[in-house]
Amino acid sequence: MRPLHEQSVVITGASSGIGRRTAIEFAKRGAQVTLAARNDSALKEVASEIRRDGGKAHVVVTDVAEWPQVERLAEAAAAHYGRIDTWVNNAGVSVYAHFEDLLVEEIDRIIRVDLLGQIYGAKAALPYMRKQGEGTIINVASELGVRGAPLQSIYCAAKHGVKGFTEALRLELDHENSGVRTTLILPGATNTPFFAHSRSKLGAKASPPGIVYEPEAVAEAIVFAAEHPRRDIFVGVSAKSYDWLQRLSPAMADQMSLMAGASIEKQKSHEPDNGRDTLFEPWTGHGAERGDYPGRTSSWYTKVFEHHPALKVAALGAVAGTFAAGLLGLARRNGNGHETGNGWRLRG
Ligand SMILES: NC(=O)c1ccc[n+]([C@@H]2O[C@H](COP(=O)([O-])OP(=O)(O)OC[C@H]3O[C@@H](n4cnc5c(N)ncnc54)[C@H](OP(=O)(O)O)[C@@H]3O)[C@@H](O)[C@H]2O)c1
């Protein structure tokens, strides 16, 4: 993998939130960035901010749900910078609603942007990366890519799809020793304009449940993955807890979600919905990085354990060892054995 200051990086969804912060962080480290989304004026704002600080940015207005536009984005980035080292599939939309309240065109659109948009991105980037013999495709999924949640059924379907697609693609590319890496980023709730941008049929603006992180925390993981090959990175210990709970007992995860209506009620804010969304048309005017739910700017869990998976294995080993020692101690105390000169021997 080339160092960031030698990389050409494409970021979709760069007009707002996580993509906007990620583009700025890449540029700060010397990467040449291509910014893609639909809101032309917001993209130009990000590009000017980057250039003002001495960075290099190129804007390509793109709707990721349209294959010809994504193909053109790759052509434009490669023509402008001569190569594509990292491609970040980040653009996303959602509709907060009970499944039966969704219109078919809303269902189609979420899948087209959140799932097909990422598949198109990989398809467009790969020919350039193959020719170079190296590259990294970073797909931004969500904690809802490992565990479903109510009111976002199609978004969850799309993010589970992104996870499955990324796994399958990784195996094909690794089998061939292609030199092209794939990383799945799984953020928890993040303080971006996502909740204002999402269409809501709840009679209220959507809001993030649980612990919230600032866009910097996700950008940090994406930028890290562009230089350090990682299979997947959960952003925030709460996102990883979703995964652990789901692996341990999906039924228990269901019960915890349903307890006191937790996962339904916590996704509704006390504010009325703004009546605007980005499902079919971009937000107009200025883009923004942050939303209305301030959170933590960094996750120590992600920086220690997700960036260094060997530490995660060691920590899990230590937890398992402590648990086993605890069980042994319990068995001893329950007296179904007797002590010998060499220690404890269990009987019976
Ligand atoms: N915020 C969270 O809590 C959270 C948690 C987990 C995962 N994520 C994921 O993080 C990613 C970024 O979301 P965010 O939180 O930063 O939300 P955001 O602020 O609403 O940003 C979404 C971005 O996607 C772009 N976009 C939407 N539809 C597009 C289309 N058809 N073609 C091209 N670009 C499009 C938007 O730009 P235009 O409108 O200008 O096109 C915008 O730049 C998404 O994939 C989201 O699912 C977010």
The ligand as a Gaussian input file, in Angstrom:
#p B3LYP/6-31G(d) Opt

LIG

0 1
 N      -24.818000       8.795000      10.763000
 C      -24.900000       7.570000      11.279000
 O      -25.375000       7.366000      12.413000
 C      -24.355000       6.401000      10.493000
 C      -24.153000       5.197000      11.185000
 C      -23.666000       4.092000      10.509000
 C      -23.382000       4.206000       9.155000
 N      -23.594000       5.378000       8.488000
 C      -23.283000       5.424000       7.057000
 O      -22.314000       6.428000       6.818000
 C      -22.431000       6.865000       5.469000
 C      -22.414000       8.385000       5.434000
 O      -23.581000       8.864000       6.092000
 P      -23.612000      10.200000       6.958000
 O      -23.977000       9.833000       8.317000
 O      -22.410000      10.985000       6.717000
 O      -24.910000      10.899000       6.322000
 P      -25.106000      12.271000       5.492000
 O      -24.509000      13.394000       6.227000
 O      -26.545000      12.316000       5.155000
 O      -24.241000      12.015000       4.188000
 C      -24.670000      11.153000       3.169000
 C      -23.890000      11.464000       1.924000
 O      -24.329000      10.596000       0.862000
 C      -24.567000      11.393000      -0.287000
 N      -25.568000      10.782000      -1.141000
 C      -26.842000      10.432000      -0.840000
 N      -27.429000       9.899000      -1.916000
 C      -26.520000       9.903000      -2.911000
 C      -26.543000       9.492000      -4.269000
 N      -27.631000       8.953000      -4.816000
 N      -25.428000       9.636000      -5.003000
 C      -24.317000      10.202000      -4.464000
 N      -24.237000      10.617000      -3.193000
 C      -25.336000      10.472000      -2.431000
 C      -25.010000      12.752000       0.236000
 O      -24.730000      13.800000      -0.687000
 P      -25.743000      14.439000      -1.763000
 O      -27.057000      14.604000      -1.101000
 O      -25.029000      15.715000      -2.108000
 O      -25.771000      13.497000      -2.911000
 C      -24.079000      12.890000       1.433000
 O      -22.847000      13.409000       1.022000
 C      -23.709000       6.247000       4.924000
 O      -23.388000       5.122000       4.134000
 C      -24.453000       5.824000       6.172000
 O      -25.296000       4.733000       5.922000
 C      -24.069000       6.486000       9.138000

